[in-house]
Amino acid sequence: AQTVTQSQPEMSVQEAETVTLSCTYDTSENNYYLFWYKQPPSRQMILVIRQEAYKQQNATENRFSVNFQKAAKSFSLKISDSQLGDTAMYFCAFMPLLIAGNQFYFGTGTSLTVIP
Amino acid sequence: EAGVTQFPSHSVIEKGQTVTLRCDPISGHDNLYWYRRVMGKEIKFLLHFVKESKQDESGMPNNRFLAERTGGTYSTLKVQPAELEDSGVYFCASSHGTVYGYTFGSGTRLTVV
């Protein structure tokens, strides 16, 4: 069974500061992808960043970066220079590379508030 | 390119009533997925269409839920009769079929009272 755990239901950060959202997962699969999705209030969920499990180098997208520790099954998201528009619900997600499906397994989400 | 459209955005119904949610995927996306998030819990997979065929419906909670995808275009998810535990946000997503091609809709918030 695949599970994703986000242990921080709510977090806040001062504008321009850095914040790290934690995520751990459990799987027996060897080939998979990891993702962070963001859902602003009443808006659609959008992809923030993704990581292929076979890559050792941590993914980076502008102010967003991950710390991927495969042995520990940990996949945290760091947001640098936080902006008001970063206020959203953040979901960590796992996708095993099965032959059929390609469905996501999500965590419970972390609600992030950026304080002006 | 238009995104994935879901409607209604909100629905409040009484227990025992029927509700139908609709999802319009991105044109040309053969894969369509339904997910659900019950308040405070994780987003869970419900089912996956490839064109008009159900590829995987292992996440459907029970036979009160019926999903269809007409002609491989839009999809509907009907809940009949609705129960209190069906409350939550229902997300739809579509993709070309690749890992990177997923696009989610904004979700339908269903409240059963």
Interface residues (C-beta under 8 A of the other chain):
Chain A: V4 P9 Y33 Y37 S42 R43 Q44 M45 I46 L47 R50 F91 A93 M95 L97 A100 G101 N102 Q103 F104 Y105 F106 G107 T108 G109
Chain B: G3 V4 S9 N31 Y33 Y35 R37 G40 K41 E42 I43 K44 F45 H48 Q55 D56 G59 F91 S95 G97 V99 Y100 Y102 T103 F104 G105 S106 G107
